[in-house]
Amino acid sequence: MNIDLIFKVAAIGIIVAVLNQLLARSGREEQAMMTTLAGLIVVLLIIVGQVKELFDTIKTLFGF
């Protein structure tokens, strides 16, 4: 696992949190929720890619 992955997820989290606060304070709660969901989906896609890579490595290691 790369340390870059942790930094990517943390950066996305910080950006989404700031955007969420800005949108919520300006009265745009719907857009704030959509921003939060979009950030969550992006992070989940990154994690799914890493899990796929892990399973591929395990399959190669055990010769399946």
PDB file of N, CA, C, O and CB in Angstrom:
ATOM      1  N   MET A   1       0.846  -1.186   0.000  1.00  0.00           N
ATOM      2  CA  MET A   1       0.000   0.000   0.000  1.00  0.00           C
ATOM      3  C   MET A   1       0.880   1.235   0.000  1.00  0.00           C
ATOM      4  O   MET A   1       1.849   1.330   0.753  1.00  0.00           O
ATOM      5  CB  MET A   1      -0.956   0.006   1.217  1.00  0.00           C
ATOM      6  N   ASN A   2       0.536   2.144  -0.828  1.00  0.00           N
ATOM      7  CA  ASN A   2       1.287   3.386  -0.941  1.00  0.00           C
ATOM      8  C   ASN A   2       0.777   4.417   0.048  1.00  0.00           C
ATOM      9  O   ASN A   2      -0.406   4.442   0.389  1.00  0.00           O
ATOM     10  CB  ASN A   2       1.206   3.932  -2.359  1.00  0.00           C
ATOM     11  N   ILE A   3       1.683   5.266   0.500  1.00  0.00           N
ATOM     12  CA  ILE A   3       1.276   6.378   1.359  1.00  0.00           C
ATOM     13  C   ILE A   3       0.503   7.408   0.548  1.00  0.00           C
ATOM     14  O   ILE A   3      -0.257   8.200   1.105  1.00  0.00           O
ATOM     15  CB  ILE A   3       2.504   7.032   2.030  1.00  0.00           C
ATOM     16  N   ASP A   4       0.700   7.398  -0.786  1.00  0.00           N
ATOM     17  CA  ASP A   4      -0.024   8.325  -1.655  1.00  0.00           C
ATOM     18  C   ASP A   4      -1.524   8.101  -1.584  1.00  0.00           C
ATOM     19  O   ASP A   4      -2.304   9.050  -1.674  1.00  0.00           O
ATOM     20  CB  ASP A   4       0.451   8.183  -3.091  1.00  0.00           C
ATOM     21  N   LEU A   5      -1.927   6.856  -1.425  1.00  0.00           N
ATOM     22  CA  LEU A   5      -3.357   6.544  -1.330  1.00  0.00           C
ATOM     23  C   LEU A   5      -3.971   7.229  -0.116  1.00  0.00           C
ATOM     24  O   LEU A   5      -5.069   7.780  -0.201  1.00  0.00           O
ATOM     25  CB  LEU A   5      -3.578   5.018  -1.249  1.00  0.00           C
ATOM     26  N   ILE A   6      -3.281   7.199   0.991  1.00  0.00           N
ATOM     27  CA  ILE A   6      -3.785   7.843   2.210  1.00  0.00           C
ATOM     28  C   ILE A   6      -3.883   9.346   2.006  1.00  0.00           C
ATOM     29  O   ILE A   6      -4.855   9.969   2.432  1.00  0.00           O
ATOM     30  CB  ILE A   6      -2.874   7.526   3.417  1.00  0.00           C
ATOM     31  N   PHE A   7      -2.885   9.932   1.358  1.00  0.00           N
ATOM     32  CA  PHE A   7      -2.920  11.370   1.102  1.00  0.00           C
ATOM     33  C   PHE A   7      -4.037  11.750   0.141  1.00  0.00           C
ATOM     34  O   PHE A   7      -4.669  12.792   0.313  1.00  0.00           O
ATOM     35  CB  PHE A   7      -1.588  11.834   0.548  1.00  0.00           C
ATOM     36  N   LYS A   8      -4.291  10.916  -0.874  1.00  0.00           N
ATOM     37  CA  LYS A   8      -5.382  11.187  -1.810  1.00  0.00           C
ATOM     38  C   LYS A   8      -6.729  11.190  -1.097  1.00  0.00           C
ATOM     39  O   LYS A   8      -7.543  12.095  -1.281  1.00  0.00           O
ATOM     40  CB  LYS A   8      -5.388  10.151  -2.938  1.00  0.00           C
ATOM     41  N   VAL A   9      -6.948  10.169  -0.283  1.00  0.00           N
ATOM     42  CA  VAL A   9      -8.223  10.067   0.429  1.00  0.00           C
ATOM     43  C   VAL A   9      -8.374  11.232   1.413  1.00  0.00           C
ATOM     44  O   VAL A   9      -9.460  11.797   1.540  1.00  0.00           O
ATOM     45  CB  VAL A   9      -8.323   8.712   1.175  1.00  0.00           C
ATOM     46  N   ALA A  10      -7.307  11.586   2.098  1.00  0.00           N
ATOM     47  CA  ALA A  10      -7.357  12.703   3.038  1.00  0.00           C
ATOM     48  C   ALA A  10      -7.624  14.023   2.320  1.00  0.00           C
ATOM     49  O   ALA A  10      -8.401  14.846   2.804  1.00  0.00           O
ATOM     50  CB  ALA A  10      -6.051  12.792   3.824  1.00  0.00           C
ATOM     51  N   ALA A  11      -6.989  14.227   1.176  1.00  0.00           N
ATOM     52  CA  ALA A  11      -7.194  15.464   0.415  1.00  0.00           C
ATOM     53  C   ALA A  11      -8.633  15.560  -0.085  1.00  0.00           C
ATOM     54  O   ALA A  11      -9.249  16.624  -0.013  1.00  0.00           O
ATOM     55  CB  ALA A  11      -6.215  15.537  -0.773  1.00  0.00           C
ATOM     56  N   ILE A  12      -9.158  14.469  -0.581  1.00  0.00           N
ATOM     57  CA  ILE A  12     -10.550  14.465  -1.037  1.00  0.00           C
ATOM     58  C   ILE A  12     -11.483  14.752   0.134  1.00  0.00           C
ATOM     59  O   ILE A  12     -12.452  15.498  -0.009  1.00  0.00           O
ATOM     60  CB  ILE A  12     -10.910  13.111  -1.694  1.00  0.00           C
ATOM     61  N   GLY A  13     -11.193  14.163   1.288  1.00  0.00           N
ATOM     62  CA  GLY A  13     -12.023  14.404   2.465  1.00  0.00           C
ATOM     63  C   GLY A  13     -12.003  15.859   2.901  1.00  0.00           C
ATOM     64  O   GLY A  13     -13.043  16.419   3.248  1.00  0.00           O
ATOM     65  N   ILE A  14     -10.834  16.472   2.885  1.00  0.00           N
ATOM     66  CA  ILE A  14     -10.725  17.884   3.284  1.00  0.00           C
ATOM     67  C   ILE A  14     -11.463  18.785   2.310  1.00  0.00           C
ATOM     68  O   ILE A  14     -12.183  19.695   2.720  1.00  0.00           O
ATOM     69  CB  ILE A  14      -9.254  18.309   3.373  1.00  0.00           C
ATOM     70  N   ILE A  15     -11.283  18.529   1.012  1.00  0.00           N
ATOM     71  CA  ILE A  15     -11.954  19.342  -0.004  1.00  0.00           C
ATOM     72  C   ILE A  15     -13.465  19.209   0.104  1.00  0.00           C
ATOM     73  O   ILE A  15     -14.187  20.203   0.029  1.00  0.00           O
ATOM     74  CB  ILE A  15     -11.490  18.938  -1.407  1.00  0.00           C
ATOM     75  N   VAL A  16     -13.941  17.986   0.279  1.00  0.00           N
ATOM     76  CA  VAL A  16     -15.383  17.765   0.386  1.00  0.00           C
ATOM     77  C   VAL A  16     -15.930  18.422   1.654  1.00  0.00           C
ATOM     78  O   VAL A  16     -17.018  18.998   1.628  1.00  0.00           O
ATOM     79  CB  VAL A  16     -15.702  16.252   0.383  1.00  0.00           C
ATOM     80  N   ALA A  17     -15.197  18.344   2.753  1.00  0.00           N
ATOM     81  CA  ALA A  17     -15.663  18.964   3.993  1.00  0.00           C
ATOM     82  C   ALA A  17     -15.773  20.482   3.857  1.00  0.00           C
ATOM     83  O   ALA A  17     -16.739  21.086   4.322  1.00  0.00           O
ATOM     84  CB  ALA A  17     -14.722  18.611   5.142  1.00  0.00           C
ATOM     85  N   VAL A  18     -14.783  21.086   3.221  1.00  0.00           N
ATOM     86  CA  VAL A  18     -14.818  22.545   3.030  1.00  0.00           C
ATOM     87  C   VAL A  18     -15.975  22.929   2.119  1.00  0.00           C
ATOM     88  O   VAL A  18     -16.722  23.858   2.424  1.00  0.00           O
ATOM     89  CB  VAL A  18     -13.481  23.055   2.439  1.00  0.00           C
ATOM     90  N   LEU A  19     -16.130  22.223   1.005  1.00  0.00           N
ATOM     91  CA  LEU A  19     -17.239  22.523   0.098  1.00  0.00           C
ATOM     92  C   LEU A  19     -18.585  22.307   0.774  1.00  0.00           C
ATOM     93  O   LEU A  19     -19.520  23.081   0.567  1.00  0.00           O
ATOM     94  CB  LEU A  19     -17.145  21.662  -1.158  1.00  0.00           C
ATOM     95  N   ASN A  20     -18.683  21.261   1.579  1.00  0.00           N
ATOM     96  CA  ASN A  20     -19.925  20.985   2.288  1.00  0.00           C
ATOM     97  C   ASN A  20     -20.274  22.142   3.228  1.00  0.00           C
ATOM     98  O   ASN A  20     -21.418  22.595   3.266  1.00  0.00           O
ATOM     99  CB  ASN A  20     -19.812  19.667   3.075  1.00  0.00           C
ATOM    100  N   GLN A  21     -19.296  22.608   3.976  1.00  0.00           N
ATOM    101  CA  GLN A  21     -19.551  23.719   4.898  1.00  0.00           C
ATOM    102  C   GLN A  21     -19.930  25.001   4.151  1.00  0.00           C
ATOM    103  O   GLN A  21     -20.849  25.711   4.558  1.00  0.00           O
ATOM    104  CB  GLN A  21     -18.319  23.971   5.770  1.00  0.00           C
ATOM    105  N   LEU A  22     -19.228  25.288   3.073  1.00  0.00           N
ATOM    106  CA  LEU A  22     -19.545  26.492   2.296  1.00  0.00           C
ATOM    107  C   LEU A  22     -20.954  26.435   1.726  1.00  0.00           C
ATOM    108  O   LEU A  22     -21.705  27.407   1.803  1.00  0.00           O
ATOM    109  CB  LEU A  22     -18.538  26.673   1.164  1.00  0.00           C
ATOM    110  N   LEU A  23     -21.306  25.287   1.152  1.00  0.00           N
ATOM    111  CA  LEU A  23     -22.636  25.167   0.561  1.00  0.00           C
ATOM    112  C   LEU A  23     -23.732  25.150   1.617  1.00  0.00           C
ATOM    113  O   LEU A  23     -24.795  25.733   1.407  1.00  0.00           O
ATOM    114  CB  LEU A  23     -22.719  23.911  -0.282  1.00  0.00           C
ATOM    115  N   ALA A  24     -23.495  24.502   2.733  1.00  0.00           N
ATOM    116  CA  ALA A  24     -24.503  24.438   3.789  1.00  0.00           C
ATOM    117  C   ALA A  24     -24.748  25.817   4.402  1.00  0.00           C
ATOM    118  O   ALA A  24     -25.888  26.166   4.707  1.00  0.00           O
ATOM    119  CB  ALA A  24     -24.073  23.447   4.876  1.00  0.00           C
ATOM    120  N   ARG A  25     -23.697  26.589   4.580  1.00  0.00           N
ATOM    121  CA  ARG A  25     -23.865  27.920   5.174  1.00  0.00           C
ATOM    122  C   ARG A  25     -24.503  28.918   4.218  1.00  0.00           C
ATOM    123  O   ARG A  25     -25.066  29.925   4.647  1.00  0.00           O
ATOM    124  CB  ARG A  25     -22.529  28.450   5.632  1.00  0.00           C
ATOM    125  N   SER A  26     -24.414  28.636   2.918  1.00  0.00           N
ATOM    126  CA  SER A  26     -25.058  29.534   1.958  1.00  0.00           C
ATOM    127  C   SER A  26     -26.491  29.098   1.650  1.00  0.00           C
ATOM    128  O   SER A  26     -27.152  29.676   0.786  1.00  0.00           O
ATOM    129  CB  SER A  26     -24.245  29.594   0.665  1.00  0.00           C
ATOM    130  N   GLY A  27     -26.964  28.077   2.362  1.00  0.00           N
ATOM    131  CA  GLY A  27     -28.352  27.666   2.204  1.00  0.00           C
ATOM    132  C   GLY A  27     -28.589  26.651   1.106  1.00  0.00           C
ATOM    133  O   GLY A  27     -29.733  26.439   0.705  1.00  0.00           O
ATOM    134  N   ARG A  28     -27.562  26.034   0.620  1.00  0.00           N
ATOM    135  CA  ARG A  28     -27.687  25.040  -0.453  1.00  0.00           C
ATOM    136  C   ARG A  28     -27.406  23.647   0.099  1.00  0.00           C
ATOM    137  O   ARG A  28     -26.401  23.020  -0.237  1.00  0.00           O
ATOM    138  CB  ARG A  28     -26.719  25.364  -1.625  1.00  0.00           C
ATOM    139  N   GLU A  29     -28.301  23.181   0.943  1.00  0.00           N
ATOM    140  CA  GLU A  29     -28.103  21.893   1.596  1.00  0.00           C
ATOM    141  C   GLU A  29     -28.124  20.732   0.610  1.00  0.00           C
ATOM    142  O   GLU A  29     -27.405  19.749   0.789  1.00  0.00           O
ATOM    143  CB  GLU A  29     -29.161  21.683   2.650  1.00  0.00           C
ATOM    144  N   GLU A  30     -28.952  20.844  -0.437  1.00  0.00           N
ATOM    145  CA  GLU A  30     -29.025  19.757  -1.431  1.00  0.00           C
ATOM    146  C   GLU A  30     -27.708  19.592  -2.169  1.00  0.00           C
ATOM    147  O   GLU A  30     -27.232  18.473  -2.361  1.00  0.00           O
ATOM    148  CB  GLU A  30     -30.151  20.023  -2.438  1.00  0.00           C
ATOM    149  N   GLN A  31     -27.114  20.715  -2.585  1.00  0.00           N
ATOM    150  CA  GLN A  31     -25.824  20.642  -3.268  1.00  0.00           C
ATOM    151  C   GLN A  31     -24.727  20.170  -2.311  1.00  0.00           C
ATOM    152  O   GLN A  31     -23.797  19.480  -2.727  1.00  0.00           O
ATOM    153  CB  GLN A  31     -25.455  22.013  -3.865  1.00  0.00           C
ATOM    154  N   ALA A  32     -24.832  20.536  -1.047  1.00  0.00           N
ATOM    155  CA  ALA A  32     -23.850  20.081  -0.071  1.00  0.00           C
ATOM    156  C   ALA A  32     -23.922  18.563   0.081  1.00  0.00           C
ATOM    157  O   ALA A  32     -22.892  17.894   0.158  1.00  0.00           O
ATOM    158  CB  ALA A  32     -24.077  20.771   1.288  1.00  0.00           C
ATOM    159  N   MET A  33     -25.133  18.026   0.123  1.00  0.00           N
ATOM    160  CA  MET A  33     -25.293  16.575   0.233  1.00  0.00           C
ATOM    161  C   MET A  33     -24.779  15.882  -1.023  1.00  0.00           C
ATOM    162  O   MET A  33     -24.138  14.836  -0.926  1.00  0.00           O
ATOM    163  CB  MET A  33     -26.767  16.210   0.475  1.00  0.00           C
ATOM    164  N   MET A  34     -25.047  16.441  -2.195  1.00  0.00           N
ATOM    165  CA  MET A  34     -24.562  15.841  -3.444  1.00  0.00           C
ATOM    166  C   MET A  34     -23.042  15.886  -3.514  1.00  0.00           C
ATOM    167  O   MET A  34     -22.417  14.951  -4.013  1.00  0.00           O
ATOM    168  CB  MET A  34     -25.167  16.561  -4.660  1.00  0.00           C
ATOM    169  N   THR A  35     -22.448  16.957  -3.024  1.00  0.00           N
ATOM    170  CA  THR A  35     -20.987  17.046  -2.990  1.00  0.00           C
ATOM    171  C   THR A  35     -20.404  15.976  -2.081  1.00  0.00           C
ATOM    172  O   THR A  35     -19.399  15.346  -2.411  1.00  0.00           O
ATOM    173  CB  THR A  35     -20.543  18.438  -2.520  1.00  0.00           C
ATOM    174  N   THR A  36     -21.043  15.776  -0.934  1.00  0.00           N
ATOM    175  CA  THR A  36     -20.582  14.748  -0.004  1.00  0.00           C
ATOM    176  C   THR A  36     -20.710  13.362  -0.629  1.00  0.00           C
ATOM    177  O   THR A  36     -19.798  12.544  -0.514  1.00  0.00           O
ATOM    178  CB  THR A  36     -21.377  14.816   1.311  1.00  0.00           C
ATOM    179  N   LEU A  37     -21.821  13.099  -1.279  1.00  0.00           N
ATOM    180  CA  LEU A  37     -22.011  11.800  -1.932  1.00  0.00           C
ATOM    181  C   LEU A  37     -21.013  11.589  -3.069  1.00  0.00           C
ATOM    182  O   LEU A  37     -20.496  10.487  -3.249  1.00  0.00           O
ATOM    183  CB  LEU A  37     -23.437  11.682  -2.467  1.00  0.00           C
ATOM    184  N   ALA A  38     -20.746  12.640  -3.828  1.00  0.00           N
ATOM    185  CA  ALA A  38     -19.779  12.527  -4.920  1.00  0.00           C
ATOM    186  C   ALA A  38     -18.382  12.227  -4.374  1.00  0.00           C
ATOM    187  O   ALA A  38     -17.655  11.412  -4.943  1.00  0.00           O
ATOM    188  CB  ALA A  38     -19.758  13.821  -5.760  1.00  0.00           C
ATOM    189  N   GLY A  39     -18.009  12.878  -3.283  1.00  0.00           N
ATOM    190  CA  GLY A  39     -16.713  12.607  -2.670  1.00  0.00           C
ATOM    191  C   GLY A  39     -16.625  11.180  -2.156  1.00  0.00           C
ATOM    192  O   GLY A  39     -15.593  10.524  -2.295  1.00  0.00           O
ATOM    193  N   LEU A  40     -17.711  10.704  -1.563  1.00  0.00           N
ATOM    194  CA  LEU A  40     -17.740   9.334  -1.068  1.00  0.00           C
ATOM    195  C   LEU A  40     -17.610   8.330  -2.208  1.00  0.00           C
ATOM    196  O   LEU A  40     -16.902   7.332  -2.076  1.00  0.00           O
ATOM    197  CB  LEU A  40     -19.027   9.081  -0.291  1.00  0.00           C
ATOM    198  N   ILE A  41     -18.281   8.584  -3.312  1.00  0.00           N
ATOM    199  CA  ILE A  41     -18.208   7.685  -4.469  1.00  0.00           C
ATOM    200  C   ILE A  41     -16.800   7.667  -5.045  1.00  0.00           C
ATOM    201  O   ILE A  41     -16.294   6.604  -5.405  1.00  0.00           O
ATOM    202  CB  ILE A  41     -19.216   8.109  -5.550  1.00  0.00           C
ATOM    203  N   VAL A  42     -16.167   8.818  -5.136  1.00  0.00           N
ATOM    204  CA  VAL A  42     -14.799   8.878  -5.663  1.00  0.00           C
ATOM    205  C   VAL A  42     -13.847   8.078  -4.774  1.00  0.00           C
ATOM    206  O   VAL A  42     -13.013   7.324  -5.276  1.00  0.00           O
ATOM    207  CB  VAL A  42     -14.322  10.346  -5.772  1.00  0.00           C
ATOM    208  N   VAL A  43     -13.969   8.242  -3.464  1.00  0.00           N
ATOM    209  CA  VAL A  43     -13.099   7.510  -2.540  1.00  0.00           C
ATOM    210  C   VAL A  43     -13.374   6.009  -2.635  1.00  0.00           C
ATOM    211  O   VAL A  43     -12.438   5.209  -2.628  1.00  0.00           O
ATOM    212  CB  VAL A  43     -13.304   8.005  -1.086  1.00  0.00           C
ATOM    213  N   LEU A  44     -14.639   5.624  -2.723  1.00  0.00           N
ATOM    214  CA  LEU A  44     -14.969   4.205  -2.845  1.00  0.00           C
ATOM    215  C   LEU A  44     -14.414   3.605  -4.134  1.00  0.00           C
ATOM    216  O   LEU A  44     -13.957   2.462  -4.135  1.00  0.00           O
ATOM    217  CB  LEU A  44     -16.479   4.011  -2.792  1.00  0.00           C
ATOM    218  N   LEU A  45     -14.449   4.361  -5.226  1.00  0.00           N
ATOM    219  CA  LEU A  45     -13.875   3.866  -6.483  1.00  0.00           C
ATOM    220  C   LEU A  45     -12.366   3.675  -6.360  1.00  0.00           C
ATOM    221  O   LEU A  45     -11.815   2.711  -6.890  1.00  0.00           O
ATOM    222  CB  LEU A  45     -14.190   4.834  -7.634  1.00  0.00           C
ATOM    223  N   ILE A  46     -11.707   4.581  -5.671  1.00  0.00           N
ATOM    224  CA  ILE A  46     -10.258   4.435  -5.453  1.00  0.00           C
ATOM    225  C   ILE A  46      -9.983   3.186  -4.622  1.00  0.00           C
ATOM    226  O   ILE A  46      -9.080   2.413  -4.942  1.00  0.00           O
ATOM    227  CB  ILE A  46      -9.672   5.693  -4.748  1.00  0.00           C
ATOM    228  N   ILE A  47     -10.754   2.989  -3.565  1.00  0.00           N
ATOM    229  CA  ILE A  47     -10.566   1.831  -2.685  1.00  0.00           C
ATOM    230  C   ILE A  47     -10.869   0.529  -3.421  1.00  0.00           C
ATOM    231  O   ILE A  47     -10.155  -0.459  -3.248  1.00  0.00           O
ATOM    232  CB  ILE A  47     -11.460   1.953  -1.439  1.00  0.00           C
ATOM    233  N   VAL A  48     -11.919   0.516  -4.239  1.00  0.00           N
ATOM    234  CA  VAL A  48     -12.261  -0.702  -4.989  1.00  0.00           C
ATOM    235  C   VAL A  48     -11.135  -1.068  -5.946  1.00  0.00           C
ATOM    236  O   VAL A  48     -10.827  -2.248  -6.114  1.00  0.00           O
ATOM    237  CB  VAL A  48     -13.583  -0.513  -5.768  1.00  0.00           C
ATOM    238  N   GLY A  49     -10.521  -0.077  -6.574  1.00  0.00           N
ATOM    239  CA  GLY A  49      -9.387  -0.344  -7.449  1.00  0.00           C
ATOM    240  C   GLY A  49      -8.220  -0.964  -6.704  1.00  0.00           C
ATOM    241  O   GLY A  49      -7.556  -1.865  -7.215  1.00  0.00           O
ATOM    242  N   GLN A  50      -7.975  -0.486  -5.509  1.00  0.00           N
ATOM    243  CA  GLN A  50      -6.877  -1.030  -4.704  1.00  0.00           C
ATOM    244  C   GLN A  50      -7.189  -2.449  -4.225  1.00  0.00           C
ATOM    245  O   GLN A  50      -6.297  -3.296  -4.176  1.00  0.00           O
ATOM    246  CB  GLN A  50      -6.598  -0.120  -3.500  1.00  0.00           C
ATOM    247  N   VAL A  51      -8.448  -2.709  -3.872  1.00  0.00           N
ATOM    248  CA  VAL A  51      -8.834  -4.055  -3.440  1.00  0.00           C
ATOM    249  C   VAL A  51      -8.724  -5.037  -4.605  1.00  0.00           C
ATOM    250  O   VAL A  51      -8.298  -6.177  -4.417  1.00  0.00           O
ATOM    251  CB  VAL A  51     -10.275  -4.055  -2.873  1.00  0.00           C
ATOM    252  N   LYS A  52      -9.105  -4.604  -5.803  1.00  0.00           N
ATOM    253  CA  LYS A  52      -8.962  -5.455  -6.985  1.00  0.00           C
ATOM    254  C   LYS A  52      -7.494  -5.797  -7.218  1.00  0.00           C
ATOM    255  O   LYS A  52      -7.153  -6.943  -7.509  1.00  0.00           O
ATOM    256  CB  LYS A  52      -9.555  -4.762  -8.230  1.00  0.00           C
ATOM    257  N   GLU A  53      -6.644  -4.807  -7.089  1.00  0.00           N
ATOM    258  CA  GLU A  53      -5.204  -5.035  -7.253  1.00  0.00           C
ATOM    259  C   GLU A  53      -4.678  -6.011  -6.193  1.00  0.00           C
ATOM    260  O   GLU A  53      -3.833  -6.856  -6.487  1.00  0.00           O
ATOM    261  CB  GLU A  53      -4.436  -3.698  -7.172  1.00  0.00           C
ATOM    262  N   LEU A  54      -5.179  -5.890  -4.969  1.00  0.00           N
ATOM    263  CA  LEU A  54      -4.788  -6.810  -3.901  1.00  0.00           C
ATOM    264  C   LEU A  54      -5.202  -8.242  -4.230  1.00  0.00           C
ATOM    265  O   LEU A  54      -4.407  -9.168  -4.068  1.00  0.00           O
ATOM    266  CB  LEU A  54      -5.409  -6.376  -2.567  1.00  0.00           C
ATOM    267  N   PHE A  55      -6.441  -8.433  -4.691  1.00  0.00           N
ATOM    268  CA  PHE A  55      -6.904  -9.774  -5.033  1.00  0.00           C
ATOM    269  C   PHE A  55      -6.137 -10.355  -6.215  1.00  0.00           C
ATOM    270  O   PHE A  55      -5.859 -11.554  -6.242  1.00  0.00           O
ATOM    271  CB  PHE A  55      -8.389  -9.750  -5.345  1.00  0.00           C
ATOM    272  N   ASP A  56      -5.794  -9.520  -7.188  1.00  0.00           N
ATOM    273  CA  ASP A  56      -4.990  -9.991  -8.307  1.00  0.00           C
ATOM    274  C   ASP A  56      -3.608 -10.464  -7.838  1.00  0.00           C
ATOM    275  O   ASP A  56      -3.090 -11.478  -8.307  1.00  0.00           O
ATOM    276  CB  ASP A  56      -4.843  -8.881  -9.355  1.00  0.00           C
ATOM    277  N   THR A  57      -3.033  -9.716  -6.914  1.00  0.00           N
ATOM    278  CA  THR A  57      -1.725 -10.106  -6.360  1.00  0.00           C
ATOM    279  C   THR A  57      -1.832 -11.411  -5.592  1.00  0.00           C
ATOM    280  O   THR A  57      -0.951 -12.263  -5.699  1.00  0.00           O
ATOM    281  CB  THR A  57      -1.171  -9.003  -5.443  1.00  0.00           C
ATOM    282  N   ILE A  58      -2.886 -11.578  -4.826  1.00  0.00           N
ATOM    283  CA  ILE A  58      -3.073 -12.812  -4.072  1.00  0.00           C
ATOM    284  C   ILE A  58      -3.288 -14.003  -5.008  1.00  0.00           C
ATOM    285  O   ILE A  58      -2.755 -15.089  -4.778  1.00  0.00           O
ATOM    286  CB  ILE A  58      -4.260 -12.673  -3.112  1.00  0.00           C
ATOM    287  N   LYS A  59      -4.074 -13.787  -6.066  1.00  0.00           N
ATOM    288  CA  LYS A  59      -4.282 -14.867  -7.046  1.00  0.00           C
ATOM    289  C   LYS A  59      -2.982 -15.258  -7.702  1.00  0.00           C
ATOM    290  O   LYS A  59      -2.721 -16.445  -7.899  1.00  0.00           O
ATOM    291  CB  LYS A  59      -5.292 -14.447  -8.115  1.00  0.00           C
ATOM    292  N   THR A  60      -2.155 -14.281  -8.045  1.00  0.00           N
ATOM    293  CA  THR A  60      -0.870 -14.580  -8.661  1.00  0.00           C
ATOM    294  C   THR A  60       0.055 -15.293  -7.675  1.00  0.00           C
ATOM    295  O   THR A  60       0.786 -16.209  -8.050  1.00  0.00           O
ATOM    296  CB  THR A  60      -0.213 -13.294  -9.172  1.00  0.00           C
ATOM    297  N   LEU A  61       0.017 -14.870  -6.433  1.00  0.00           N
ATOM    298  CA  LEU A  61       0.885 -15.446  -5.416  1.00  0.00           C
ATOM    299  C   LEU A  61       0.572 -16.926  -5.182  1.00  0.00           C
ATOM    300  O   LEU A  61       1.488 -17.740  -5.062  1.00  0.00           O
ATOM    301  CB  LEU A  61       0.749 -14.669  -4.112  1.00  0.00           C
ATOM    302  N   PHE A  62      -0.705 -17.275  -5.116  1.00  0.00           N
ATOM    303  CA  PHE A  62      -1.095 -18.648  -4.847  1.00  0.00           C
ATOM    304  C   PHE A  62      -1.354 -19.464  -6.103  1.00  0.00           C
ATOM    305  O   PHE A  62      -1.662 -20.652  -6.012  1.00  0.00           O
ATOM    306  CB  PHE A  62      -2.309 -18.660  -3.992  1.00  0.00           C
ATOM    307  N   GLY A  63      -1.235 -18.851  -7.270  1.00  0.00           N
ATOM    308  CA  GLY A  63      -1.321 -19.565  -8.533  1.00  0.00           C
ATOM    309  C   GLY A  63      -2.724 -19.990  -8.934  1.00  0.00           C
ATOM    310  O   GLY A  63      -2.891 -21.038  -9.559  1.00  0.00           O
ATOM    311  N   PHE A  64      -3.730 -19.207  -8.591  1.00  0.00           N
ATOM    312  CA  PHE A  64      -5.102 -19.537  -8.978  1.00  0.00           C
ATOM    313  C   PHE A  64      -5.407 -19.039 -10.364  1.00  0.00           C
ATOM    314  O   PHE A  64      -6.519 -19.227 -10.857  1.00  0.00           O
ATOM    315  CB  PHE A  64      -6.095 -18.955  -7.991  1.00  0.00           C
TER     316      PHE A  64
END
